[in-house]
Structure formats: C-alpha cells, structure tokens
Amino acid sequence: MRRIMLIVAYDGTNYCGWQVQPNGITIEGVLNRELSRILKEEIKVIGASRTDAGVHALGNTAVFDTSARIPADKVALALNQGLPDDIRIQHSMEVAPDFHPRHCESRKVYEYHVYNHSFDNPIGRQYHYFVHRPLEISAMQEAAAYFVGTHDFKSFCNIHTCVETTTRTIYECRVEKEQYKITIHIEGNGFLYNMVRIIAGTLIEVGNGLRKPAEIIDILAERNREAAGKTAPARGLQLVEIQYQSEWFQPQNGRKNTKNG
C-alpha cells in the first residue's frame, strides 16, 4: 500500500466546500469518485484544509492510500482527464506512509482579495469581495501587524469551533494594494474555522474607520467572537499553498524530493 499526495487547485464557486456531505457536491466527493474509477478500488482522500463553500484554492493538499501500481507522478495526468474544468491537480507524488496533511507540522498561506472602487468589476467578481467605500490602507496595514505572533484567536473563530486550543501562530500578515485590488496576505501554522475571513472582515472595518488599528490588541485579549468584526464573504478567500518539511517526501528515481523544504 502506498500513500500518494495531491496538490489540488479549484474554483470553489459551484461546490459545497471541501468535505463530503449528503446534500451537495464537494471537492472531496469529486476526487473520491474519480480516483475510485481510475484506480478500480475504493478511494477516500484526506484533505489538509476543509475549505468552506465558495472558497477557492491554488494549492490545497490531499493524500490517499492505494495498492494500484500507477506511478505516483502520473496520477495527476490521469485524474485531470476526468475532473471537471474547475478542479485541477497541480502535482502528485509519493509520500511517507505516516504522512498526514493535517497532523504534520506545516505553514499555511492564505490570501483574501478585496475590490475597492465605486463600482464592482464583473470580471473576477467570484474571486473578490467588493467594497465601495474607500479603505484606508495604512490603517489596515498597522492593524495587520498586531496579528503576527502566537495568540489566542478565540475572538476570530466561529462560535461552533470545536478544538483543543484556539492558540495559533501567525508568521506574516500584511495588506497590499494595487490600483483597486487589495490583498490581505496571511501565513500561519494553522487556522481556526472562519479565522481568516473574520480577520479580513475586521481589517476591512479598520479600513472603513469603524475601528482603530490598536483595537486588535483588545479584541485578541477579550477571547469573545462578538468583539471582532464580521465574517467576510467566502468568495474573496484563496488557500494559496501549504508547506511541509521535506523529510515526509519519498525519494523518487534515486533522488530526494525537496518540495517546500
């Protein structure tokens, strides 16, 4: 039995999120169906990030176990031939049998996209959140800096989140603007349910002048979801990539694969 890793890109617009559910089409469900068809055995993938409905990804990670003899690097090509146009495998490779995309230490990179102009842009409207009121970028940048470090993010997660701890480490949080496009870039060792979207919604409120940048300190300290801003819409969020240490990746053709490490 071998464990194969997939790097998965998808447009989440037409899906009910990543995780399989009985009443809707999901990314995980489509991958399970197509892999089972191709490999002639029941396949159930394990995803690194169970993104919500409408959230997009450039590099989500999933693994599955198989006894099929197809070379690991050929799985991407075979799978892409049967997948819908809004899901594409970017890379496939063999990994260590005990590698788990959620339990192994990683660095996750997200971006939240805002279109800030008097009127929305119909091109790309499924991939950004439109805000017509001018946002003060310098204030958002100042506020973003307060998220960096190890904090209890209970104020920045959905109230129905069930985890052992709400403490997470943010390595980088920055806000950039190019013409009318604002990008909130955030990297961390893990994220709680809705955490990035709540951070984005709070930063937008700072940009609107509804909050002062330094209020982020107090919001973190309160550990109360009501203290933070609104949850920004799913369509503006993209999972850019997930980075793992290279020791989890198997040598191929006598050469060690050093992806993300």
N, C-alpha and C positions, 0 to 999 in steps of 0.2 A: 504493500500500500504506500503510495506517495502522496505528499501534500504539495499542491500547486497554488501559487499566489497569482491573483489577477489585479492589475491596476485598471480601474473602471471609471470611465468618463460618461456622464449622462446629463441630458436636459430633463430636469425633474417636473416640467410643466404638466405632463399628462399622467403622472404617477401619484399614487397614494403613499409616497415616501419609499424608503428602502425596504423596511421589514414586511415580511409576508403577513397578510391579513385576509380574512374570509370575504370581505365585500369590496375588493378593489384590486387593480393591477399594480404591482410593486416591482421595483428594480430587482430585488432578491428573488421574487417569484419568477420573473422572466429568465434570469440567469439559471435558476434551478431547472426550469423546463428545458431550455436549450442545451445545457450541459448534459442532462439526463438523456436527451435524444441523441446527441453526438456520441457520447461515451457508452451508451447502451447499458447504463446502470443508474440506480437512483442517486442523485447528487443533491446535497444541501450545502450551500455556501455559508460561510461565516464572515460577516462584514465588520470592518473596523468602525465605521461610523454609520449609525442607523438614522440617516437624514430624514427630515420631515417632508411631507407632501409639498411639492413646488420648489424644494431646494435643489440646487444643481451641484455637480462635481466634475472637476477636471482629473482628480486622482484619488478616488476612494480605493480602499484596499479590501480584497476578499480572498479567502482561501477555501479549498475543498480537498477532500481525500478521494483518491481513485486508484483502481487496480489496472486501468487501461494503460496500454503501452505507448500511446501517442507521446512524442517528445514534448516536454513542457513548453518550449518556446513556440510550438506550432498550435497550441491550444487557442491563442488569441486569434490567429487567422481563421481557424475552423469555426470558432464561436462567432466571430464578426459576420460571417457569411449568412448566419441565420437570425441575428439580432435585428430589432427594429432600428431605424436610422437615428433615433435619439439616444441609443446606448452603444458605446464602442469600447472594446477592450484595448487599452494602450500598450499593454505588455503582459506576458505570462512567463512564469519561471518556477522552478522547484525550490522549495524552502525546507528548512529543518522540520522533522515530523512533529515536534512540540511547539513550533511557532504558532502563536495565537495573535491575530491582528488587534485585539482589544486589550489583552493582558500583558503583552510585551511593551517595554518602555518605548515611547515614540514622541515625536514632535509633530503636532498637527497645525496646519496652516489654513486659515480661512480668510476670505475677503467678503466684505459687504459693499455693494455698489448702490450709489445714490445718484439720481439725475436731478440736478438743482438748477432750474430755469423757470421762466414764466409759464411755459407750456411744455408738456411732455413730448418726448421723441418716440414716435410709433415704432421706429426701428430699434429693436433691443428692449422693448418695454417689458418683456417677460424675464429680463435679467437685471433689472434695477428697480429701485423704489423712487418714485417721482415725488419731489418736494419743491413746491413753487416758491415758498418764502426763502429769500436769500439767507444762506447759512454762514455764520462767522467761523471760518476755517481755523483761525488762530486759537479761538476758544476751544474748539473741538480737539485740536492738537494738544493743548495744555491739559485738557481733561483726560485724553487717552493715556498720557504718561502716568497717571495715577494707578492705572490697572496693572502696570508692569511690576512683577514680583510675585511672591507667594501670599495669597489672601484667601479668606473665607468668602466665597462668592454666593452665599445663600440668598442675598438680595437680588442676584442676577440669574436665577433659575426658576423654572416653572414650579409652582407650589406642589405639583403632584410628583416631583422628582423623588425617587427612592434610591439613595446611595448611602454608602457607609460614611462618607465625608464629603462636604461641599468645598473643601480646600483644594485649590488648583494653583499652578504656577504659570504665569504669563511671561514669556520671554521678550515679546515685542508687541507693541500696539501703537500704530501710527495712522494718521489721517493725511491723505494727499488729494490734491485737486488738479485736474487738467481740463481747462475750459469749464464745461458744465458737469463734468463727471467727477464725483467724489468717491474715493475708495478708502474704506476702513480695513486696514490690514492687521491681522492679529494671529500670533503664534503662541502655542502653549503646550503643556504636557497632557492636556485633556480638557474637555469642556462638558459642562452640565447641560441638561435638557433646556433648549432655548437660550442658553447663555450668550452666545454671540449675537443673536437677534435682540436680546434685551440690552446688551452693551451698546449695540448700534442705535437702538431706539433712544437710549439715554444720551448718547453723544449727539444725536440729532436735536434733542431738546436743549442741550447746551448750545448748539449752533443756532437755535431759534431764539436764544436769550431767555429761555424759561428756567434755566438753571445756571449756576456759576460753576466753572470748572472744578474748583476745590470741593464742591459738594460730593464729588465721587468718594472722598475720604469718609465722609459721614455715612453715605449710603452703604459702603462696604461694612462699616462698623455696626450699623443697625441690624444687619442679617435679617432683613424683612423685605419680601418681594414688593410690597406696596411702596417702599421707599424709592425704588428705581423707576426708570421710565417705561414707556410702552414697549411691547414686543414688536419690532419692525417686521414687515411682511416677509414671507419666505422667499419670494421671487428674487430678492436682492442678494441672497446668500449663495456663495460658492465655496465648496471644500476644494482647496487648491491642491494640496498634497499631504501625504503622511510619510514621515521619515522614520526609518528604523535603523538600528545598528547593523552593520554588515555581517556579524557573526551568525545571524539567523539564515543567511542565504547560502545555498549549497554550491559547491564548485561545479562548473559545467565545462565539459571538454578540457578538463585538466586545469582550468583557470578559475580562480575565485571571483565570484561576482561581488562587486563592492558598491552596489546601489545604496545611495544615501549614507555612505559611510566609508 
